[in-house]
Amino acid sequence: MFTILDDVKSLRAVVNPDVSKIRNIGIMAHIDAGKTTTTERMLYYSGYTRALGDVDDGDTVTDFMAQERERGITIQSAAVTFDWKSHRINLIDTPGHVDFTLEVERALRVLDGAVAVFDASAGVEAQTLTVWRQAEKHHIPCVCFLNKMDKPAANFSIKSIRQKLKANPILLQIPVGTGKNFTGVVDLLTNQKLTWKLRSMGDDGRVFESETLNQSDEPDLLQVVNEARMALIEQLQEAVRRVTLARKGVPVLCGSSLKNKGVQPLLDAIVAYLPAPTERHHDLVRWYKDDLCALAFKVLHDKQRGPLVFLRIYSGTLKPQTAVHNINRNSIERMSRLLVPFADQHVEIPSMTAGNIALTVGLKQTITGDTIVSSKASAAAAGRRAQNDGRMEKKHGDSVTVVLSGVEVPDPVFFCTIEPPTMAKQADLENALNCLQREDPSLKVRIDPDSGQTVLCGMGELHIEIIHDRIRREYGIETHLGPLQVAYRETILHEASATDTLDRTVSEKRHVVTVELAVRPADISTPGSCDLAFTEEVEGQLPQQVKDAVENGVNSSFLQGPLLGYPLQSVSALIQSVSMEPGTSLAMVSACVSRCMLKALKQAGSQILEPVMSLEVTVGGEYLSTVLGDLAQRRGTVRDIQSRHDNKVLLATVPLAEMMGYSTILRTLTSGNATFSLELDTYEAMNPQDQNMLLKRRSGML
């Protein structure tokens, strides 16, 4: 029999546990697989909450934003800290909606392991693939949890994990029953049967029975267990932990978080199979030694305390009331307070050591992706050690700086104008947008050069809708949004060369610079693939500051194409010659390069690229033909139609421009009996007819 104490534990009990006992993990999944419910059960069974939070009731710990509780979805990643069997678990619950993929990306960047939660009735879904690829990119060891085993259509199958995720599932448990008859699991390693006998609706699942499986148990279950144990022994000659850390296999467990079954063994698996910080090898730990080195991966704004910055500490110790050096901003900041994050509740502590995740108050300039160290001197010392290791090269006499790689931010796919109710509120709106951009790097704000309007750029309809709602609720500004528009790209059709000379006198000082360059098209299927190169002769002759000025001029041209002003994609620029009179300013060099780039780009001919999405629709068979007919009108291309129990799963590609308001339309077409997910697939050249229509529409707007 297993149970835990009723008292709610204090995080002050162990401020800095031994690093080998720390687990920094994330919970990731497709939307509605049960991530947040699983997190709530972990907090409850570990003794850190008194009541079981429910997503439908809007009282969960990690979904604390008003928009999250109203919609029943996770929008922001939330950090919670708790202990389980002498281990400290720093857990981040991440969103499952594609519009908030960046939240998953920046969480995985600083975590050591992850729990992938699956809806057992659906298996691997569209966003499961996305988050799994993100985990693979960061080489994150994972544990799989097949949730919702109580659903009538639940299917304990690891086939989709093997086929779709290309992973090697290591089966650690067999369910005892499925659907409403799901009562527990059999642990294949210990041969123990764990049973949750919930006697009433209010039973919280704290108590479960553990007994050795014996020959008196059901013959069918014994046969399945014996076969599975033999397969496990044959498959793994090494310890499951070693295989998991090497990412050669993923342990698979099962349960039903909503029905309070199977979460305690999942917690045991987290501490048993996922890595401690010391088991994730980071070179910079060796280079910084005992000096502080941390990465800022998330910023929140608190009305009383100001910016709250989440840091993952890789080396050294963090203490409040100390000055730290931000390498990226080249600034010194003073950290006033240090907290342990507990969703929207925080506990103040006197220090925090390497391996932990901290929440800091007082860092006013730090943004996502910045590297925080104790001083410039410690950064320089780390640079020298890295250089001595032969891992970094010193260029042009500059000192070597060791910075943590930041967080990759995807490019926006939608944009719209935003206006305050009156001009008197313009400054307040600008402040709100600045704060929100610090919190959410996937939100971009720019000023339209022609109209002077403020433009919001985001990852999807829901993303922009949430931002609009937050401005109203949190900042008290009733803004007006213009029509939602697709963020197209531009590219070029041919190779072209250009030469330009800028000769200008400013305050009796003459500035003369001549630039010769060439542009050529590259592969359009790779997003954001513009690049710049110098000929060997130019590379060797130009001082670094002049090369930086040239790069600034080229990059400004990449941001605004010659056709409709959309950002360029898949264009390569080659600088062939730069000559300048003594005293010519770097700003004039950048201006000349921009002008020369525009010449070359116009000669090369332009093409509009449109974002094409991967669409997955799960729908009842009786509505399939209706959905297919609607998709055909949206220029969609069907890739596959699969069966999933009584439903059909439609896989297709479709231009993003055709998916405006699709959620409402799909709900109407299927009487609410369908779900869908969208993910950016690629950019494709728009056909001439559609491009001409877009050009006419844009010219009519100007």
N, C-alpha and C positions, 0 to 999 in steps of 0.2 A: 504494500500500500504506500502511496506517495502523496504527500500534501505539503503545504508551506504555511508559514505563520501569517496571522491576520494583520500584523502591524505594517504600516506603510514605512518603508525604509528611508533613510536620509542619505543624500549623496555626500554629505560631509564625512561619512564614516571612513571612506578611503579616498583621500584627495588625489594622491599620485600612486596608483598601484604599480607593481613591477611590470615593466614593459612586455614581458613574456605573457602576462595575463590580460593584455589589452586586445580587443578585436574591433577594428574599425570597419563596419560593414554597411552595405546599402540593401534596401529592399526594392526590387525592380520587377516590372511586369507590364503586360498589356492592360489597358484601362478596364477596371471592374473585375480583376482577377482576385482581389481580396488582399492587396498589400497593406492598406491602412488598418483593416480589421485584424490582420495577422500581427501588426505592430502593437495594436491595442492589447491583444492577448498577451504578448510578450511583457509589456509593462505591468499588466495585472498579475500574471503568474510570478514575475520576479519581485513583486511586492512594492511597486512604486506608484500604483494607483489603487484607489479603494473600490472603484466601480468599473464595469466593462463598458467602454465607450462604443457607440454604434454610429456608423456612417449615416444611416437613414435617419437617426434621431438628431444628427448634427452636434454630437457632444464628444467627438474624438479629441485626443490630446494633440495629435500631429496636424490634423486639418483644423487649424484655428482661425484662418481667415474667414470673413463673413461669406465671401463668394464660394469658398470651398464647402462650407456647411450648408449653404443654400442649394448648391448643385450636386452635392454628394461626390465630388471628384477632388483629387489632389492637384493643386496648381503650383505651389511652391514646395521645394524639398524642405523637410523639417528635420532637425537633429534632436535626438533623444539619447540620454545617457542613463544606463542602469547596470546593476550587477547581477550576475547569474553564476552560482556555484564558484565563488572566489575569483571570477573573471569580470573585468570591466568591459561592457559592450557600449561602444559609441555607434549608434545606428542612425542612418538617414533614410527616411521614407520619401521615395521619389514619385513624381507624377507618371501616369501611364498614357496621357494624351499627347499626340504628336506635336501639338503647338508648343508644348513645354519640354521638348527634348533637351534643351540646353540645361535644364535643372538636373537631368540625369547625367549629362556629360560632365558638369562641373563637380557633381558629387563623386562620380567614379574616379575622377582625376585624383582625389585625395584619399580614397578608400583602399583597403587592403583585400577585401573579399566582398562577395555579394550573395544574397539569396534571391533566386529567380522564382517567382510565384506563378503558377499556372492554374487556370481554371480547368479542372479535370474533365469537364464536359466538352471543352474546346481544344485543349492541347496547345500547340504553338500557334499563336496568332500574329497578326501583322506587326504590332508594336513590340511583341516579344522578340522578333527577329532584330528589330532596330536596337533595343537595349542590349541584346546579347552581343551584337556586333560592337557596340560601344564598350562593353566589358572586355571583349577580346582585344580591342585596340589598346586598352590599358593593361592587358595581361592580368586580368583579375580572376583569381580562382573563385569558383561558384559552387553553391549547393542548390539543388532544385527541390521545390516543395509543391507537390500536386495537391492543390487546395480544392475545396468544394466537393469532396468525395461524397457528401450527403445529397448532392443533386441527383434527380432521377436519371439524367443522361450521363452521369459521371462514368468515366472509363479509365481504369488504371492501366494506361498504356504509355510506354516510353518510346514507342516507334517514331513519333513526330520529333522528339528530342534528338534522336539519332539521325533521322532523315533530313529535317529542316534546319536544325542547328549545327549539324555535322559534329556533334559532340558524342562522347563515349559515356553513356549513363551507367552508373554503378548503383544497382538496386540494393538499398539497405533495409527496405521495409516492404511488406506485403499487407494490403488492407484486409481487415476482417469485415466482410460484407461491403456492399456499395449502396448508394441511394439512401433511402430511409433506414435501411438495415446496417448502415456503416456504424460500427461500434468501437473500432480501434485498429491497431496495427500489430504485426509481428515483426520484431527486430531480428533480422537474419543473422547478425553477428553474434548476438547473445542468446538467440533462440527463445527470447521472452515475448509473451503475448501481453500487450498493454491494452486494457479495456476501460473505456469511459462509460459507466452505467448511469446515464443522466436520468434521474427519477422524476424530474419536473422541469417546466419551462424555465424556472429560475435557477436551476442548477448551473453553477459557474464553471464546472470542469476542472476545479482545483484538484479534486481527488480522482485518482484512477488506480486500477488494479494491475499489478505486474506479477505474472506467474510464468513458470517454465512450461513451454509447449510439451505435451506428452501424448502418448499413443491413444489416450481416451478422447482427444479432441476430434473434431470432424475429419473424416478420412480425406475428403476432397481438399480441405485446407492443408492438412499434413502433406499431401502429395505435392501441392503447389509450392509449399514452403521448402520441402526437401529438394525439389528440382531447382528452385531459385537459389538455395544455399550452395548447391553443387556448382551452379553456374558462377556464383560469386567467388567461390574458392578457386575455380579454374581461371577466372578472369583476372583475379588479383592475387599475385604472389607477394607483392609488397603491401605495406600498410596503406589503408585507404587515405589517410592523411597525406602521405608522401605523394601519392598519385594525384590527389586533389591540388596540392600546392604546385606540382609540376604542370598542372592543367592538362593532364593526360586522361582525366576522367572527372565526372561530376556526380557526387552522391545524390541519390533521389529518395526523398521521403514523401509522405502523404498525410493528409488530415482534412479537417474542416474547421477553419478558424471561427466561423460564425457560430458553429455548433459546439465550440470549445473543446475540440478533439485534435490531438496531435501536435500542439504547439510546444509543449515542454520538451519532447524529443527533438524538435527542430532547434530549440535553444541549445540542447546538448550537442547537436551536430555542429552548430556555429562555433562553439568553443573547442570542439574536438577536431574539426577538419579545416576550418578557415584560418588563415595565417595571422600570427602576431606581427606587429610592425617590424620587428627585427628579422623576420623571415622574408620580407620584401626588400630586395637589394637596391639601394640608391647610392650611387657613387658620391653624391654630394655630402652624405653623412660622413664619409671618410674624409672628405676635403674640409668640411667645417668643424670636424672633431666635436668638441664640447661647446662650441659657439652656437648661438641661436641661428636657426634657419627655418623659416615657416612660409607657407603659401596661403595667401588670401583667396578663398574660393567662393565666398558669398558675402553680400552686404545687405543689411536691413536698416530701415530708418525707424527710430523710436522717437516719438514726440517729446519725451522728457530727456532721454539720454543721448539723442543724436544718432549718428551712424553706428551700427553694431556690425563688427567685421568678424566673420568666422575664419579661423586660421587652423591649418593642419601643421603641427610642429614636427619637423623631421629631425632636428638635432637641437641640443642645448635646452635651456630652461626659460620659460616666459614668466615675468613678474610684473605686477601692476606698479604704477608710479615710476616707470622707467622709460627712457628714450630709446627708440628703435630707428633703424635706418631702412627706408624703402628704396630698394635698388632701382626699380622701374621709374619712380618719380624723382629719384635723386634728392630725397628730402628726409629730414629728421622729424619724427612725430613722437608725441608722448602718450603712452597708453595709461589711462587713469584707473581702469578697473578690469579685472579678469573674472570671467564667469564660466560655469559649466552649463552648456545649453540643454534645456529641457523643454523643447517646442517653444511656447511663448512664456514659459517660466524659467528663471535663471537663478543659479546659486553662486554667490560670490566666493572666490577662493584666493589664497595668498600666492600660489605659484602653480605652474603646470610644466611637466617635463615632456621629453621627446616621445612621439608615438601617439599623443593625445590630440583631440580636437577641442579648440578653445574658442570662446566668444569674448571679444575685446571691446572696450568702450574708449573712445578718445582718438581713434585713428581717423582723421577727418579727410585725408587725401587719398587713402588707400582704396583701390578698386579690385574687382575680380581679376585674378591672374598675377597680382603683384607679389614679389618676393620680399620678405621681411627678415632682416638680420640685425644683430646687436649693434654693429657699427660699420663704417666704411673700412676701417682697418681690418675687421674680421673678414669682410668680403674680399679684400685684397689678398689676405693671407690664404683664403680658400682658393682664390684664383692662381696663386703661385703653386700651391700643392697640385691643383688640377693640371697646370702646365708641366710640372715636374713628372706627373704621371703620363704625360704625352697625350692627354685627352683633349687639350685645347691649344690652339695656336694663337700666338701674339702677333698683332698686326699694327704696322705703322707706329710702333712705339707706345701704343695704348696699353694700359694695364688690363689684365684679364679679369673679367667679372663672371662669377658663377651664379647664374639665375635659374630658378626652376622654370620648366616649360609651363606656359600658362594654360588657359582653357580655350579650346577652339570654339569660336562663336559662328553658328551658321548664318548665311546671308538671309535677309528678310524676303518674303515672297508676296506680301501684300503691303499696300500703303494707302493712306487717306489723309486729307487735311483735317486739322483740329483748330477750333476757334473758341476763345473765351466769350462769355456772355457780353462783356463790355471791355473796352480797351483798358479800363482801370484795373481789370483782372489779369492783364497780359503778363505782368511781372510775376504774379502768383502762379500762373500756369507754367511759366518758364522754370520757376523753382520746383514745382511738382514734377515736371518732366525730367529735370536734372536729377532729382532724388530717385525717380523710378528707373532712369537709365543706369544709375549706379547699382541699383538692386538687380536689374535685369539687362545684362549686356546684349541680349537678342532684340531688345527694343532700340530702334535707331530713330533719332529725331533730326530733321534737317529743315532748312529754310529754302523754299522754292525761289530760285534766282529771278524768275519773271514776275510772279505775283506777290512775293514777299510773305506768303502764307507759311505757317508751320505745318510740317508734314510728319505724320507718324508712320514708321515702317515696322512691321511685325511678322510673326511666323504663321499667322492664320487668322480666320475670322474670330475665333474664340479668344485668341491672344489679345487682339485689339479691343474686343468687347470688354474683357476683364480690365485692361488698362483704363479704358473710358470709365468703367464703373468705380475703379479705385480712386481716380481723380475726383469723382463726385463725392464718394464716401469719406475718404481719408483727408482730402484737401479742401472739401467744401466748394468746389468749382463746377458749375453746370456748363460743361463744354458742348459744342456742336461738332459732330463728325461729318465730313464730306463723304461722297460715295467711295466705297472700297474699290481699289484698283489693283491690278496684278503688277508685280515688279518684274517687268520684262528685262531682257538683256540685249545688248547689241554685239555684233562681231563684224569682221571684215571678210570680203570674198577673195581678194587677191593680194599679192605682195606689192608693196609700193615704197618708193624712196622720196625724200624731200630734204631740201636745204633751206635754212632761213638765217637771216642776219638781223639782229636787233641793235640799233644805233640810237641811243637816247641820251640827252643831256638833262641832268637833274641838279639844280642849284650850282650851275656852272661846272659841274663835273660830268665828263663824258663816259658813258658805259657802252662798250661795243663787244658783242659776242656773236659768233657764227656756229651753228650746229648742223651736222649732217647725220641723218638717221634713216633706218628702214623699218617697216612693219610687215609682218606676215601672219596669216591665219594659222591657228593650231586646232587641236581636237576640241570640238564644241561640246562633247558629252561630259567633259570634266569641269565642274563648276569652279569659277574663280581662278582659272588657270592662266591669267595674264602674267607675263614675266619680262624682265629686262636684262639685257646683257651688254657688255662693252667689248669692242674688238681688243685683241691683245695689246695693240699699240696704245690705244686710249687708256686701257686698264693700267698700263705701266706708267703713263705720263701724268695723268690727272691727280692732283691732291685729293685726299679723302673728302674734304669739305665741298669741293666742286662736284665730286661724284654724288654726294648726298643731295646737292642742289639739283643736279640732273635727274636724280631719282624722284625728287619731289615733283618736278615738272612732268615727268612721265606718268607718275601715279595719279596726279590731278587729271590727266587726260584719260586714264583708264576709268575714272569715276564718272565721266560724262561723255557718252558716245556722240558722234557727229550727226546722227539721224534724228533721234528724238530725245537725246540727253540721258538715256538709260545707261547704267554701268556697262563697261565692256567686258567681254569674256572671250577666252581663247584667242588672245592676241599676243604676239611676241614682238618686242621692240629691241632693235640693235643700234647702239650708239656708235657711229663710225668715225666721227670727228667732232671735237669741241675746241675752238680757239677763242681767246678773249684778250682784250687789251688790259694792261695793268690797271688796277683800281676798279675794275668792273665788279659790281656787287653780285652776291650770290642770288639775290632776289631776281636780278635781271637775267641770270643764267636760267633759273627755273622758268621765267616768263618766256624766254626764247625757245626753250625746249617744248613747252606747252603749245606754242604757236606752230612750231615745226611739226609736232605730233599731229595737230589738227589738219595740217596740209596733207600729210601722208595718209591719214585715215580717210579723208575725203576722196583722195585718189584711189584708195583700195576698194571702194564700194562697200556699202553697209547692208547688213541683214539683221532683222529682229529675231531674237530667240525667245521662245516661250517655255515656262516651266511645265513639265509634264509629270503628273502624279501617279504613283501606284495606288490603286483603289482596291480595297477588299470589302465586299458586302456579304453579310450573313443574313439570309432571308429564307422564309418558309417557301417550300417548293411551289405552292399555289400562286405566289407573287413573282416567281422568277421571270416569266415572260414579260410582265409589266416593267420590271426593273431593267431588263435587257433592252426593251423598246426605248425607254427613257435614255439609257446610256448611249444608244446609237445616235440620238439627236444631239448628244454632247460631244461628238467626235471621239467617242471612246473606242478602244480596241480591247476585245475580250482575249485574255491569255489562257484562262482555264476556268472550268466549273467543277468544283469538288463537292462531295457529299459529306455532311457531318451530322450524323443521327438523322433527325427528320428535316434538317435544313440543307440548303444549298449555299456553298461559299463561292462567290463570284470574284475572280481575280482579273483586273483590267488595268489599262493605262488610259488616262484622260487628261486633256489640258486643264490646268488650274483655272483658267478663265471661264471654263464651262461649269465649275463646281460651286459658284456663288449660291448660297442659300440651299445647298443640297440636303442638309440635315432636315429642314422643314419639308421639302418636297418628297424625300424618301419616306418620311413618317406618314405623309398623306397618301402616297401611292400604296403603302403596305399596311395601312391602318396601325402603324406603330410596331409592326412585326419584323423589323429589320434593324441591324446595326451596321456601321461602316467605319473604316479608318482610312486615312490618307497619309501618304508620305512622299516627299519629293523623290522622283526617280531620276530625271535628267532634264536637260534643256535641249529642245529641238528647234530647228529652223522653221519659222512660221511660213506657211504656204503663201504665195504672192497675193492671192485674193484676200486672205485674212489680214495680211500686212498692209495692203492698200486701204482696207476698211479702217484699220487702226490709225494709219496716217491721217485719213480724212477726219476721223473722230477727234484726234488730238489737235489738228489744225483748226477745227471748229471751236475747240475749247479755248484756244489762244486769243 
